[in-house]
Amino acid sequence: MDVLKKGFSIAKEGVVAAAEKTKEGMEEAVAKTKEGVMYVGTKTKEGVASGVNTVAQKTTDEANAAADAAVAGANETAEAAVEGLGQAVAATGLVETAEPAPAEEAVEASQ
């Protein structure tokens, strides 16, 4: 009977030692897994922030380009309207179409 007790005691010590080693191994595995997950999470967060900033910058650039094009188009339209209005007024004969005299000649003429 003592032999069985001693054998079971040795086996129990072996199981306890294995459990302790397993516990240490599991703790290390958990720590490494947590570290890996945190690293991936951080890099993903950085990537998402960078991606969002890139999209925001491209959107701003595109909006600026569209606004510039709209302003250029509005300027061209305004210039064409003024030119067309000038031609219409000239065609009615309400104003002279001759070039005005330079400022010096206009001053001499008024004296």
Secondary structure by P-SEA (a helix, b strand, c coil): caaaaaaaaaaaaaaaaaaaaaaaaaaaaaaaaaaaaaaaaaaaaaaaaaaaaaaaaaaaaaaaaaaaaaaaaaaaaaaaaaaaaaaaaaaaccccccccccaaaaaaaac
